């Protein structure tokens, strides 16, 4: 071992005789303090009371505060967990409610189609769902999910809601495109149900902004046609089956020739909200044959 390390150890060591001397001095000092201050057990208790008790009270308060905070954190953790569970339940119930509303809406649509099916029970029909439509707010041209494979053909009439929607213009193996009677290029031979007076119903997307379609060339020599009269497809229509409801007269005006009349019709079908339709399998030509 090097001399340096040895010297360091000797520097920090206390010989036993000196340690005994120090302890003896401390004892004598304590005895002197006790004798001079008239020490009693109560004196020590007072010292303890002044020094230890406040410290204990402080420790107790801190411990109580920490315990309260821990309990609050536990309660907060439970509340947060319950809140998360409630949020999940609300989300699930919202989905279920939305599904129920959708089911109810579809059920109402199916009920309307069923009533329409009964109304035109003389025609064989097949249900179809709309899968696409042309741009715009109205179903003036749209595609359905049925086609040649389902026995459909061009010019078959399409109905929904309260009456006539249009007819098939294009078709594929599993799809068909329908042109609505509200389209600008649509013309339907129609008649007033009450008087059998004929007219031409003309499609107009501009008029549909007001919820109407137009008619012209009405022959009403007896002035019998009035607001609210039912308009149906006529027997002389070359594409449409007879007697299908188109709508109700909303306005009638005398033309400048004083022979015919024109006006507007409120359609029986809601052309802003269409999802399912019925396609009549029989065409006008087949009935005539």
C-alpha positions in Angstrom: 0.0 0.0 0.0 1.3 3.4 -0.9 2.3 6.0 1.9 -0.3 8.4 0.6 -3.3 6.1 1.1 -2.0 5.1 4.5 -1.7 8.7 5.6 -5.3 9.4 4.5 -6.7 6.5 6.5 -4.8 7.7 9.6 -6.2 11.2 9.2 -9.9 10.1 9.5 -9.5 7.5 12.3 -10.2 8.4 16.0 -8.3 6.5 18.6 -10.6 4.7 21.1 -9.2 6.5 24.0 -10.2 9.9 22.5 -13.6 8.6 21.6 -14.2 7.5 25.2 -13.1 10.9 26.4 -15.5 12.6 24.1 -18.5 10.5 25.2 -17.6 11.1 28.9 -17.6 14.8 28.3 -21.0 14.7 26.6 -22.4 12.7 29.6 -21.0 15.2 32.1 -22.4 18.1 30.0 -25.9 16.5 30.0 -25.7 15.9 33.7 -24.8 19.5 34.3 -27.6 20.8 32.2 -30.1 18.5 34.0 -28.8 19.7 37.4 -28.7 23.4 36.6 -32.1 23.5 34.8 -34.0 21.4 37.4 -34.9 18.7 34.8 -38.1 16.8 35.3 -40.0 14.4 32.9 -42.5 17.2 32.3 -39.8 19.4 30.9 -38.9 16.7 28.3 -42.6 16.4 27.5 -42.8 20.1 26.9 -39.8 19.9 24.6 -41.4 17.1 22.7 -44.7 19.0 22.6 -43.1 22.1 21.1 -40.9 20.2 18.6 -42.4 16.8 17.8 -46.2 17.4 17.9 -46.3 20.2 15.3 -44.2 18.1 13.0 -46.6 15.1 13.5 -49.6 17.4 12.8 -48.0 18.6 9.6 -47.2 15.1 8.5 -50.8 14.1 9.4 -52.3 16.9 7.3 -50.1 16.2 4.3 -51.0 12.5 4.6 -54.7 13.3 4.8 -54.5 15.6 1.7 -52.6 13.0 -0.3 -55.2 10.4 0.7 -58.0 12.7 -0.4 -56.4 13.4 -3.7 -55.8 9.7 -4.3 -59.5 8.9 -3.6 -60.5 11.8 -6.0 -58.2 10.4 -8.7 -59.8 6.9 -8.3 -63.3 8.4 -8.5 -62.3 10.5 -11.5 -60.9 7.4 -13.2 -64.1 5.5 -12.6 -66.2 8.5 -13.9 -64.1 8.7 -17.1 -64.5 5.0 -17.7 -68.2 5.2 -17.2 -68.3 8.3 -19.5 -66.5 6.3 -22.2 -68.9 3.4 -21.8 -71.9 5.8 -22.1 -70.4 7.4 -25.2 -70.1 3.9 -26.8 -73.6 3.0 -25.8 -74.9 6.3 -27.3 -73.0 5.7 -30.5 -74.5 2.2 -30.7 -78.0 3.4 -30.0 -77.6 6.2 -32.6 -76.6 3.6 -35.2 -79.6 1.4 -34.2 -82.0 4.4 -34.3 -80.7 5.4 -37.8 -81.2 1.8 -39.0 -84.7 1.7 -37.6 -85.6 5.0 -39.3 -84.2 3.7 -42.5 -86.1 0.5 -42.2 -89.3 2.4 -41.4 -88.7 4.6 -44.5 -88.2 1.6 -46.7 -91.2 -0.1 -45.2 -93.3 2.9 -46.0 -92.0 2.9 -49.6 -92.7 -0.8 -49.9 -96.3 -0.2 -48.6 -96.8 2.5 -51.2 -95.5 0.2 -53.9 -97.8 -2.6 -52.6 -100.8 -0.3 -52.8 -99.8 0.8 -56.3 -99.4 -2.9 -57.3 -102.9 -3.5 -56.1 -104.2 -0.4 -57.9 -102.8 -1.8 -61.2 -103.3 -5.4 -60.4 -104.1 -6.2 -64.0 -100.5 -5.7 -65.0 -97.6 -8.0 -64.2 -94.9 -6.0 -62.4 -91.4 -6.4 -61.0 -89.7 -4.3 -58.3 -86.4 -2.5 -59.0 -84.1 -0.3 -57.0 -82.6 2.9 -58.4 -78.8 2.6 -58.5 -77.8 5.9 -60.3 -79.3 9.1 -61.7 -78.3 12.0 -63.9 -77.1 15.2 -62.3 -79.6 17.5 -60.9 -82.1 17.7 -58.1 -84.8 15.6 -59.9 -85.0 12.0 -61.0 -85.5 13.0 -64.6 -83.3 10.1 -65.9 -82.0 7.3 -63.8 -80.7 3.7 -63.8 -82.3 0.7 -62.1 -80.8 -2.7 -61.1 -83.0 -4.8 -63.4 -82.5 -5.6 -67.1 -82.8 -8.1 -69.8 -82.0 -11.0 -67.5 -85.1 -10.1 -65.5 -87.4 -10.0 -68.5 -87.4 -6.2 -69.0 -87.4 -4.5 -72.4 -87.3 -1.0 -73.9 -90.6 1.0 -73.6 -91.8 -0.8 -70.5 -93.6 1.6 -68.2 -92.2 2.5 -64.8 -94.5 3.5 -61.9 -93.8 4.5 -58.2 -95.5 6.3 -55.4 -98.8 7.6 -56.7 -98.4 6.8 -60.4 -96.4 7.1 -63.6 -92.7 7.8 -63.5 -91.6 7.2 -67.1 -90.4 4.4 -69.4 -87.3 2.4 -70.2 -85.2 3.9 -73.0 -81.9 1.9 -72.7 -81.3 -1.5 -71.3 -78.5 -4.0 -70.5 -78.3 -7.5 -69.0 -78.7 -6.3 -65.4 -79.6 -2.6 -65.7 -82.0 -0.3 -67.5 -82.2 3.5 -67.9 -85.5 5.2 -67.3 -86.6 8.5 -68.9 -89.0 10.3 -66.6 -92.1 12.2 -67.7 -90.7 15.3 -66.2 -87.7 15.4 -68.6 -87.6 18.1 -71.2 -87.7 15.7 -74.0 -90.8 13.8 -72.7 -94.3 14.0 -74.2 -97.1 11.8 -72.9 -100.6 11.5 -74.5 -103.0 11.9 -71.6 -106.6 12.7 -70.7 -108.8 14.1 -68.0 -110.3 11.2 -66.1 -113.6 12.9 -65.4 -114.3 14.1 -69.0 -112.0 12.0 -71.2 -110.7 15.2 -72.8 -107.3 14.6 -74.2 -104.1 16.6 -73.9 -100.3 16.3 -74.2 -98.3 16.3 -71.0 -94.9 17.9 -71.6 -91.9 17.5 -69.3 -90.1 20.6 -68.1 -87.3 20.6 -65.5 -87.8 24.4 -65.2 -91.4 23.9 -64.1 -90.3 21.1 -61.8 -88.5 23.7 -59.8 -92.1 24.7 -58.8 -93.2 21.1 -58.4 -95.2 21.0 -61.6 -95.2 19.8 -65.2 -97.0 21.3 -68.1 -99.7 20.2 -70.5 -101.0 21.6 -73.8 -103.5 21.0 -76.6 -106.4 20.3 -74.1 -109.7 20.0 -75.9 -112.3 21.2 -73.3 -115.1 22.5 -75.4 -117.6 22.2 -72.5 -115.3 23.9 -70.0 -115.6 21.0 -67.6 -111.9 20.7 -66.6 -111.1 22.3 -63.3 -108.3 22.4 -60.8 -107.8 19.1 -59.0 -109.0 16.9 -61.8 -107.1 13.6 -62.3 -104.9 13.3 -65.3 -104.1 9.7 -66.6 -102.5 8.2 -69.6 -104.9 8.0 -72.6 -105.9 5.1 -74.7 -104.2 6.6 -77.8 -100.7 6.8 -76.2 -98.2 4.9 -78.3 -95.8 4.1 -75.5 -97.7 4.3 -72.3 -100.4 1.9 -71.0 -103.8 3.5 -70.5 -105.3 4.7 -67.2 -102.0 5.3 -65.3 -102.3 8.3 -63.0 -100.0 11.2 -64.0 -101.1 13.9 -61.6 -103.7 16.6 -60.8 -104.6 19.8 -62.7 -103.2 22.8 -60.9 -103.8 25.6 -63.5 -105.8 25.9 -66.7 -105.6 28.7 -69.2 -107.3 29.4 -72.6 -104.9 29.4 -75.5 -104.7 32.4 -77.9 -106.5 30.3 -80.6 -109.6 30.1 -78.3 -109.8 26.4 -79.2 -107.4 24.6 -76.9 -106.2 25.1 -73.4 -102.9 24.7 -71.6 -101.7 24.7 -68.0 -99.8 22.8 -65.3 -100.1 19.5 -63.4 -99.0 18.6 -60.0 -97.4 15.1 -60.5 -98.6 12.2 -58.4 -95.0 11.0 -58.0 -92.4 12.7 -55.8 -89.6 13.0 -58.4 -87.2 14.5 -55.8 -87.2 11.4 -53.6 -87.2 8.1 -55.4 -85.6 4.8 -54.3 -87.7 1.9 -55.5 -89.9 1.6 -58.6 -92.2 -1.0 -60.2 -91.7 -1.9 -63.9 -94.8 -3.2 -65.7 -93.6 -6.2 -67.8 -96.3 -5.7 -70.5 -96.0 -3.0 -73.1 -98.6 -1.0 -74.9 -97.9 -2.9 -78.2 -98.4 -6.3 -76.6 -101.8 -5.2 -75.2 -102.9 -3.9 -78.6 -101.8 -7.2 -80.2 
